[in-house]
């Protein structure tokens, strides 16, 4: 099993959370689909729920801040200094949606947009490092930035965190490639990958499951729609669904040729 209690290095995808209008319905859905259990942080934190795998933090689900707010998964990147990184975001053509702000006893955060308009978060760990479980069922196992302008997006993120980019066999690097920290692949970054016209830049998060087919069946039984049905690829078996609140996410099941962390 892959667990950690150490702060994530700068630039690492380190947390992911979802805002919804009905937390009880969301926890019922994701408990069945991804296998999480949940810890209610209490009234002080708006009954934000920590999604857990084997008692370790894997993600978060909280309330929307205002009526009509869309639901989507926000990916957070680790930084030792949120305020300095937020300044760099602005200097690099991005914007700030919220923060920087303290989450008492946990850390400091901001939500930003990159130079192409994609939303992402920043997390400076204090009491909470972010995800404590990774690269296994019930955890964040991969993430893709889908960008309307790949060159501008890569320039932005490499300016923030020093990402380097590598090609994926069979795809032009201008279309899709991995981004790496210190030589370690940390996710993917590329074009819109067939998204409908008008969809803005965005991050797609992948959650590991023991069976993609069973997870998709559980999701559709509970009101999800399927954007990409289960498909076996050289990188694992995958599917993309939209939850009952309209938030898309991907599911991933490893194959022998490409296990988690491979």
QUIQUIZI-V7615 format. One record per pair of residues at least 24 apart in sequence whose ideal C-beta (glycine too) atoms are under 6 Angstrom apart, sorted by the first residue. I is the first residue (numbers start at 0). J is the second residue. Records with the same first field share a line. If there is no record, write none. Layout:
# QUIQUIZI-V7615
I=J + J
This chain:
# QUIQUIZI-V7615
0=135
1=133 + 134 + 135
2=55 + 132
6=124 + 128
7=77 + 129
9=77 + 78 + 79 + 160
10=76 + 160 + 180
11=77
12=74 + 142 + 186
13=75 + 77 + 122 + 129
14=75 + 122 + 129 + 130
15=58 + 72 + 74 + 139 + 204
16=59 + 73
17=60 + 72 + 246
18=61 + 63 + 70
19=70 + 244
20=63
25=60
28=221
31=217
32=214 + 217 + 218
33=137 + 206
34=137
52=132 + 137 + 138
55=131 + 132
56=131
57=130 + 132 + 137 + 138
70=244 + 245 + 246
71=246
72=204 + 246 + 248
73=120
74=119 + 142 + 202 + 204
75=120 + 122
76=121
77=122
78=121 + 123
81=107 + 109 + 121 + 123
84=121
85=109
87=159
91=155 + 158
113=152 + 155
114=151 + 155
115=146 + 147 + 148 + 151 + 152 + 200
116=199 + 200
117=200 + 201
134=259 + 260
135=207 + 259
136=207 + 208 + 209
138=207
140=205 + 207 + 251 + 259
141=205
142=186 + 202 + 204
143=187 + 203
144=188 + 202
145=191 + 192 + 201
146=200
147=200
149=189 + 190
203=249
204=248
205=249 + 251
206=250
207=251
208=250 + 252
211=236 + 238 + 250 + 252
214=250
